[in-house]
Amino acid sequence: MAESLVSGVAERLGNLLTQEANFLPGVSTQVELLQIELKQMQGLLKDPNARQDESEAVRQWVAVARELAYVVEDVITTYALKDAEIVEKLHEVLREKKCLVILDDIWNIETWNILREAFPMKNTSSKILLTSRNKEVPLHVDARGFLYELQCLNKERSWELLEKIAISWRKGHFPEDFEIPTEELIQMWMEEGFIWLGEDSEDTMEHEGEQYLRELMQRSLLYFTPSKEFYFKKSKLLRVLNLNSYRRENLPKDIGRFTHLRFSSLKNSDINHVPSFLGNLKCLHSLDLRLPYLVDSDTKVRVPNVFKEMKQLRHLYQPDQHKASEKLELGNLCNLQTLLNVGLETIKMATSFRLNHLRILGFKVHVNGEASHAIQILVPSCPHLYQLFVNYPILKLLETCQFSPNLAELELKFSHLKEDPMPTLEKLPYLKTLDLSFLSFFGKDMVCSEGGFLLLQYLILVNINIKEWRVKEGAMPSLCHLRIDNCWGLKAIPDGLRFVTTLQELEINFMPKSFTDRLEKGGPDFYKVQHVPSLVFTNYW
C-alpha cells in the first residue's frame, strides 16, 4: 500500500514534469534531476532492508515526495507565466504601488505600442521615465507629459569635457561603429574575464576569443561595450589602460600604482623611454610598447629591465627600435604567447631558457656578434611556435629539427642567408606562409623538391638575388598565391610551376617587361601559367 502510494505520486509527478518541460525552456535540467531522485526513492522502497521498518520509511519518503512536489510547483509557476499574465501582473503592481519605471532608448512608436499594455496611464501614482532619440515617441506616449530635450554644450563645458577625455584617454572604451583591431579586442575580453575555458580544454584563450568573434559576425552583432569605465585619477582597480597615440614624452607616475592592470598599450605614442615604474605592474597580461619607428639611431627608446616580475604576461610587444640599460630578463615569463620586436642583443640568454606557451615570436634588431648565437638558443626553446618573424642577418639557417613542428608562418627579412633555405624549410610539416624578402638570401640558385612544402599556400619572394629557381614536379601541391617583386636576376618563371594546379593567383611587381612578356598569352612561358585564374602584372619596366 505504502509503496504503491509513493510510486503513484512519483509517476504523476514525473508525468507532470515531462508535460511541462515540453514547452517551458529552462525547466528540463530541473526535471531530469528530480526524476532521478524519484527513481532512487522507488528503488529504495523495493529494497528488502528498507522494508524492515516499512511504516517509518513510507512516512519519510512521502514527506520527501511532498517536498519535491512543492519544489516542482514553484519551478513551474516561475516559468509558466504567459505573456498576458506577466503584463497583467506588472500592470497591477504599477497601479497599486508607487514605482519609477525607466525605459531607456525606445527608438520608435511601434516599440512603445508593444509595451504599453503593461503600464497604466491613469489611476496610478507610478511614473515612467522614457528616453528616446525620436521626439515623436514621448509625444505619442503622453502629449501632456514633461519633455526634456538635451542641449548642446557651450564652449566652456565642451572644453571641460574634452579635458576629462584627454586625462582619461581612451580607457579601453570604443565609440559606436569604431573599428577595433581584433587582436586588441580579444585581449581586452581576456582581461575583463569574458573568455572562459573548460578544465579539459586544450585551446588557448586567444583561439576561443576568435570563435567568439566568428559567432558575433555570423549574428551581425560585432560590437564591444566594456562593463566598466575607468578614470585615470580615481580608480586603483584599473584593469585596462589604452594610451595609444599618447602625445607626451613622459608618462604620469600614477600609472605605477595601478597594480591590478591586465592590459596596457602605448602603441604609437610619443614617449622616449619606458619608465621603470612599469615594473610594478606585475599582473599585466598584455603590454604593447610598439612606438613609432625612429630613423635616428641615437634616439632609440630606452627599455629598463622591468619585465622579469611580470610572470602573468602573455603578450609583450617591444619598441621597433630600442636599447636596454641592462640585459632584459625574460626567463620567468613562462606564460608568454606573443613576443615581438625582440632585441637579441638586449636580452639575457640562458641554456635553460624555455617558453612552452609562445605562439608568436619576432626579432627586429641591429645585429652584433651575439645575435646569431642567441637565435640558436631562443627558437628551439619555443616548441609550440606558430608564427616566426626574423628581421636581421642570421647568415645561417637553423636545422629543420630546431624549428617548432607547428610553425605555420615564417618571415625572413635581411637574413643574408648564403645557402639555399628551401631544402630546410620545405620539410616543415605545417608551414602555410613563407615570406623571403629584402636580401634574405644571397645565393643564386633555389630549388623546391618533389614532396616539399606539402601545406604551403602563400609564397612571397621580394628583392632576393636569385638567378635560377627550379620547382620539381610534386613540389608545393597546395600553393594558392605566389608573389614575386624586385627579383631582377630571375630570368624566367620555373618550368615546374605548370604542375602546381592549385595556384589561384600569380602576382608580379617591379620586374622587367621582358620577364612579364614571356608570361603573356602567346609568350614562351605562357604554358607554365595558363592554368592560373588570376595573373597580375604591375609596375614592370
C-alpha positions in Angstrom: 0.0 0.0 0.0 2.7 2.4 1.0 4.9 1.6 -2.0 2.0 2.0 -4.4 1.1 5.3 -2.8 4.6 6.8 -3.2 5.0 5.2 -6.7 1.8 6.8 -7.7 3.0 10.2 -6.5 6.2 9.6 -8.3 4.5 8.6 -11.5 2.1 11.5 -11.5 4.9 13.9 -10.6 7.1 12.6 -13.4 4.3 12.9 -16.0 3.6 16.4 -14.9 7.3 17.3 -15.2 7.6 15.8 -18.6 4.5 17.6 -19.9 5.6 21.0 -18.6 9.2 20.5 -19.8 7.9 20.1 -23.4 7.1 23.7 -23.6 8.9 25.5 -20.8 12.5 26.5 -21.5 15.0 26.2 -18.6 12.9 23.5 -16.8 14.4 20.4 -18.4 17.5 20.3 -16.2 15.4 20.6 -13.0 13.1 17.9 -14.4 16.0 15.4 -15.0 17.4 15.9 -11.5 14.0 15.5 -9.8 13.2 12.4 -11.9 16.5 10.8 -10.9 15.7 11.4 -7.2 12.2 10.0 -7.6 13.5 6.8 -9.3 16.0 6.4 -6.4 13.2 6.7 -4.0 11.2 4.0 -5.8 14.3 1.7 -5.8 15.0 2.1 -2.1 11.4 1.3 -1.3 11.8 -2.1 -3.1 14.9 -2.9 -1.2 14.3 -5.6 1.5 16.4 -3.7 4.1 14.2 -0.6 3.7 11.1 -2.8 4.4 12.3 -3.6 7.9 10.6 -0.5 9.2 8.2 0.0 6.3 5.8 2.4 8.0 8.6 4.8 9.1 10.3 4.6 5.6 7.0 5.2 3.9 6.3 8.3 6.1 9.8 9.6 5.3 9.5 9.2 1.6 6.0 10.5 1.4 7.4 13.7 3.1 10.2 13.8 0.5 7.7 13.4 -2.3 5.6 16.2 -0.9 8.6 18.5 -0.7 9.6 17.6 -4.2 6.2 18.4 -5.4 6.3 21.8 -3.8 9.7 22.5 -5.4 8.4 21.4 -8.8 5.3 23.5 -8.4 7.5 26.6 -7.6 9.7 26.0 -10.7 6.7 25.5 -13.0 5.0 28.6 -11.5 8.1 30.7 -12.1 8.4 29.6 -15.8 4.8 29.1 -16.7 3.7 32.7 -16.7 2.4 33.6 -20.1 2.9 37.0 -21.7 -0.6 38.1 -20.8 -0.1 37.1 -17.2 3.2 38.9 -16.9 1.6 42.1 -18.4 -1.4 41.8 -16.1 0.9 41.3 -13.0 3.1 44.2 -13.9 0.1 46.4 -14.6 -1.4 45.5 -11.2 1.9 46.3 -9.3 2.3 49.7 -11.0 -1.3 50.6 -10.3 -1.3 49.6 -6.6 2.2 50.8 -5.7 4.3 53.9 -6.3 7.1 53.0 -8.7 9.5 54.7 -11.0 9.9 52.8 -14.3 12.8 53.7 -16.6 12.5 52.7 -20.2 15.8 53.5 -22.0 16.3 54.1 -25.7 12.8 53.5 -27.1 13.5 54.0 -30.8 10.1 54.2 -32.3 6.3 54.3 -31.7 5.8 50.7 -32.7 8.1 49.5 -29.9 6.1 51.5 -27.3 2.8 50.1 -28.6 4.1 46.6 -27.9 4.9 47.6 -24.3 2.1 50.0 -23.5 -0.4 47.4 -22.1 1.8 46.8 -19.1 1.9 50.4 -18.0 -1.2 52.1 -16.5 -1.6 55.7 -17.7 -4.4 56.6 -15.3 -5.3 56.0 -11.6 -1.7 55.3 -10.6 1.0 57.0 -8.6 3.8 55.3 -10.6 5.8 57.4 -13.1 7.6 56.5 -16.3 10.9 57.9 -17.4 11.4 57.3 -21.1 14.5 58.1 -23.2 14.4 58.2 -27.0 16.3 59.7 -29.9 12.9 60.2 -31.6 11.0 63.2 -30.3 7.7 61.8 -31.6 7.9 58.8 -29.2 7.4 60.7 -25.9 4.8 62.9 -27.5 2.9 59.8 -28.6 3.2 58.2 -25.1 1.8 61.3 -23.3 1.3 64.5 -25.1 0.9 66.4 -21.8 4.0 64.8 -20.2 7.2 66.6 -19.3 9.6 66.6 -22.3 13.2 67.4 -21.6 15.5 67.9 -24.7 19.2 67.6 -24.3 21.1 70.8 -25.3 24.5 71.2 -26.9 27.3 72.1 -24.5 28.6 75.7 -24.5 32.2 76.4 -25.3 33.3 76.2 -21.6 31.5 72.9 -20.9 32.7 71.4 -24.2 36.3 72.3 -23.2 35.8 70.8 -19.7 34.5 67.5 -21.3 37.5 67.4 -23.7 39.9 67.8 -20.8 38.3 64.9 -19.0 38.5 62.7 -22.1 42.2 63.7 -22.6 43.0 62.8 -19.0 41.3 59.5 -19.1 42.4 59.0 -22.7 40.5 56.2 -24.3 40.2 53.9 -21.2 39.7 50.9 -23.3 36.3 52.2 -24.4 35.4 52.4 -28.1 32.6 54.7 -29.5 29.8 53.2 -31.6 30.9 52.0 -35.1 34.6 52.3 -34.1 37.0 49.9 -36.0 38.6 47.8 -33.3 41.7 45.6 -34.1 40.6 42.0 -33.5 43.8 41.1 -31.6 43.3 44.1 -29.2 39.6 43.3 -28.8 40.3 39.6 -27.9 43.0 40.6 -25.4 40.6 43.1 -23.7 37.9 40.4 -23.5 40.5 38.2 -21.8 41.5 40.9 -19.2 37.8 41.5 -18.4 37.2 37.8 -17.8 34.8 37.4 -20.7 36.5 34.3 -22.2 36.3 31.1 -20.3 38.0 27.7 -21.0 36.9 24.4 -19.5 39.3 22.5 -17.4 39.9 19.9 -20.1 40.2 22.4 -23.0 43.4 22.3 -25.0 42.7 25.6 -26.8 44.2 28.9 -25.9 42.0 31.8 -24.7 43.0 33.7 -27.9 41.7 30.8 -30.0 38.4 30.8 -28.0 38.2 34.6 -28.5 38.4 34.1 -32.2 35.5 31.7 -32.0 33.5 34.4 -30.1 34.3 36.9 -32.9 33.1 34.5 -35.6 29.8 33.9 -33.8 29.3 37.6 -33.4 30.0 38.1 -37.0 27.5 35.4 -38.0 24.9 37.2 -35.9 25.8 40.6 -37.2 26.4 41.7 -33.6 30.1 42.6 -33.7 30.5 45.2 -31.0 32.2 45.6 -27.7 31.0 47.7 -24.7 33.1 47.3 -21.5 31.2 46.7 -18.3 33.1 49.5 -16.5 34.5 52.8 -17.3 37.8 53.7 -15.7 39.1 57.2 -14.9 42.8 57.9 -14.5 42.7 59.7 -11.2 40.0 57.7 -9.5 40.4 54.0 -9.9 43.1 51.9 -8.3 41.5 48.8 -9.6 42.0 49.8 -13.2 42.2 46.7 -15.5 42.5 48.3 -19.0 44.7 51.3 -19.8 44.9 52.2 -23.5 47.2 55.1 -24.2 47.6 54.6 -27.9 48.9 57.8 -29.7 49.6 59.5 -26.3 51.2 62.8 -27.3 53.6 63.4 -24.4 57.2 62.2 -23.9 56.7 61.1 -20.3 54.1 59.0 -18.6 52.4 60.1 -15.3 54.0 58.2 -12.4 50.5 57.4 -11.1 50.4 54.6 -13.6 52.8 52.7 -11.4 50.1 52.5 -8.7 47.6 50.6 -10.9 48.9 47.2 -9.8 45.7 45.4 -11.0 46.2 46.4 -14.6 45.8 43.5 -17.1 46.1 45.3 -20.4 48.2 48.4 -21.2 49.1 49.9 -24.6 51.4 52.8 -25.5 51.3 52.0 -29.2 52.2 54.9 -31.5 52.7 57.2 -28.5 55.4 59.9 -28.2 57.2 58.6 -25.1 61.0 58.5 -25.5 61.7 55.9 -22.8 59.9 53.1 -20.9 59.7 54.2 -17.2 61.0 51.9 -14.6 57.7 52.1 -12.6 56.1 49.8 -15.1 57.8 47.1 -13.2 55.2 47.5 -10.5 52.5 46.2 -12.9 53.1 42.5 -12.1 49.5 41.4 -13.0 49.8 42.6 -16.6 48.7 40.1 -19.3 49.4 42.3 -22.3 51.8 45.2 -22.7 52.1 46.9 -26.1 55.2 49.2 -26.5 55.2 49.4 -30.3 56.3 53.0 -30.7 56.8 54.8 -34.0 59.9 53.9 -36.0 62.8 56.2 -35.2 65.3 56.7 -38.1 67.9 58.3 -35.9 69.7 55.5 -34.0 70.7 58.0 -31.3 67.0 58.3 -30.3 66.3 54.7 -29.7 63.8 54.1 -26.9 65.4 53.1 -23.7 63.9 50.0 -22.1 64.9 49.1 -18.5 64.8 45.6 -17.1 61.1 45.8 -16.0 59.6 42.6 -17.3 61.2 40.0 -15.1 58.5 40.0 -12.4 55.6 40.2 -14.8 55.1 36.4 -14.5 51.5 36.6 -15.8 52.4 38.4 -19.0 51.1 36.7 -22.1 51.7 39.3 -24.8 54.7 41.6 -25.0 55.3 44.0 -27.9 58.6 45.8 -27.6 59.5 49.0 -29.5 60.7 48.6 -33.0 64.0 50.4 -32.2 65.1 50.2 -28.6 68.2 49.9 -26.4 68.4 48.3 -22.9 70.1 49.9 -19.9 70.8 46.3 -18.8 70.1 42.9 -20.2 66.4 42.2 -20.1 65.4 39.1 -18.2 62.6 37.2 -19.8 63.2 33.7 -18.5 60.5 34.0 -15.8 57.8 34.8 -18.3 56.6 31.2 -18.7 53.1 32.3 -19.8 54.2 34.3 -22.8 52.3 33.6 -26.0 53.4 36.6 -28.1 56.9 38.2 -28.1 57.5 40.8 -30.8 60.4 43.1 -31.7 62.9 41.2 -29.6 66.4 42.7 -29.5 68.5 39.6 -29.2 71.5 41.7 -28.1 69.3 43.2 -25.3 68.0 40.0 -23.6 69.7 37.8 -21.1 70.0 34.3 -22.6 70.4 31.1 -20.6 70.7 27.5 -21.6 67.6 26.7 -19.6 65.6 29.4 -21.5 62.2 27.8 -22.5 58.9 29.4 -23.5 56.5 26.5 -23.8 53.4 28.6 -24.5 54.9 31.0 -27.0 53.0 31.1 -30.3 54.3 34.3 -32.0 57.9 35.4 -32.0 59.5 38.3 -33.8 63.1 39.6 -34.0 63.9 43.1 -35.1 67.3 44.4 -34.2 70.6 45.9 -35.2 72.9 42.9 -35.2 76.1 42.4 -33.2 78.1 39.3 -32.7 75.7 37.8 -30.1 72.6 37.7 -32.3 73.3 34.5 -34.4 74.1 32.6 -31.3 71.0 33.9 -29.5 68.6 32.7 -32.1 70.1 29.3 -32.0 69.1 29.2 -28.3 65.7 31.0 -28.4 63.9 29.5 -31.4 64.4 25.8 -30.3 63.2 26.9 -26.8 59.7 27.6 -28.2 58.3 24.1 -29.1 54.8 25.4 -29.9 55.8 28.4 -32.1 53.2 29.2 -34.8 54.5 32.4 -36.3 58.2 33.4 -36.6 59.4 36.8 -37.9 63.1 37.3 -38.3 64.2 40.8 -39.4 68.0 40.8 -39.3 71.1 38.9 -40.7 71.4 35.4 -39.3 73.7 34.2 -42.1 73.0 30.5 -41.4 69.5 29.0 -41.1 68.6 26.7 -38.3 68.2 22.9 -38.9 64.7 21.7 -39.6 64.5 19.9 -36.2 65.3 23.2 -34.4 62.1 24.8 -35.6 58.7 24.1 -34.0 56.9 21.4 -35.9 53.8 23.6 -35.5 55.3 26.5 -37.4 52.7 27.8 -39.9 54.0 31.3 -40.9 57.7 32.2 -41.4 59.0 35.6 -42.5 62.7 36.1 -43.2 63.9 39.7 -44.0 67.5 40.9 -44.2 68.6 37.4 -43.2 71.7 37.4 -45.6 71.5 33.6 -45.9 74.3 32.2 -48.0 72.8 28.7 -48.6 69.5 27.8 -50.2 66.9 27.8 -47.4 64.4 25.7 -49.3 65.8 22.2 -48.5 65.4 23.0 -44.8 62.1 24.9 -44.9 60.3 22.5 -47.2 60.4 19.8 -44.6 58.3 21.9 -42.1 55.1 19.9 -42.0 52.6 22.7 -41.3 54.2 25.7 -43.0 51.5 27.6 -44.8 53.0 31.0 -45.4 56.7 31.8 -46.4 58.0 35.3 -47.0 61.6 35.7 -48.2 62.2 39.4 -48.6 64.9 42.1 -48.7 68.2 40.3 -49.1 67.1 37.3 -47.1 69.0 35.0 -49.5 72.3 35.9 -51.1 72.6 32.7 -53.2 72.0 32.4 -56.9 70.1 29.1 -57.2 66.9 28.0 -55.3 65.3 24.5 -55.6 61.9 23.2 -54.4 62.0 19.4 -54.3 59.3 16.9 -55.0 57.1 16.4 -52.0 58.3 19.5 -50.3 56.1 22.3 -48.8 53.1 20.0 -48.6 50.8 22.6 -47.0 52.4 25.8 -48.3 49.7 28.2 -49.6 51.4 31.6 -49.8 54.9 32.2 -51.1 56.4 35.7 -51.3 59.7 36.5 -52.9 60.7 40.1 -52.7 64.1 41.6 -53.5 66.2 38.5 -53.4 69.2 37.9 -55.7 68.4 34.5 -57.2 69.1 33.9 -60.9 67.6 30.5 -61.3 64.6 28.9 -59.4 63.8 25.3 -60.0 60.5 23.7 -59.0 60.3 19.9 -59.2 57.1 18.1 -60.1 55.2 17.4 -56.9 56.6 20.4 -55.0 54.2 22.8 -53.3 51.0 20.8 -54.1 48.8 23.3 -52.0 50.2 26.6 -53.2 47.4 29.2 -53.9 49.2 32.5 -54.1 52.7 33.4 -55.5 54.1 36.9 -55.4 57.4 37.9 -57.0 58.7 41.5 -56.5 62.1 43.1 -57.5 63.9 39.8 -58.2 65.8 41.3 -61.1 68.3 38.5 -61.5 65.5 36.0 -62.2 65.1 35.5 -65.9 62.0 33.2 -66.1 59.3 31.5 -64.0 60.3 27.9 -63.2 59.0 25.3 -65.5 57.7 23.1 -62.7 55.1 25.8 -61.8 52.9 24.2 -64.5 52.4 21.2 -62.2 51.1 23.4 -59.3 47.5 23.1 -60.3 46.2 24.6 -57.0 47.8 28.1 -57.9 45.0 30.7 -58.0 46.9 33.9 -58.3 50.4 34.9 -59.7 51.3 38.5 -58.7 54.4 40.0 -60.3 55.6 43.6 -59.4 58.6 45.7 -60.4 60.1 43.2 -62.8 61.5 43.8 -66.3 58.9 43.9 -69.1 60.9 41.2 -70.8 60.0 38.9 -67.8 56.3 39.6 -67.9 56.1 39.5 -71.7 57.2 35.9 -71.6 54.1 35.1 -69.4 51.6 36.8 -71.7 49.3 34.7 -73.9 51.5 33.7 -76.9 54.7 34.2 -74.9 57.3 31.4 -74.5 56.4 30.9 -70.8 52.7 31.1 -71.0 52.3 27.3 -70.9 53.7 27.4 -67.3 50.9 29.7 -66.0 47.9 29.2 -68.4 46.1 27.2 -65.7 46.3 30.1 -63.2 42.9 32.0 -63.0 44.5 35.4 -62.0 47.7 36.8 -63.5 48.5 40.3 -62.0 51.5 42.2 -63.5 52.1 45.8 -62.2 54.9 48.3 -62.3 57.0 46.5 -64.9 59.7 48.3 -66.7 
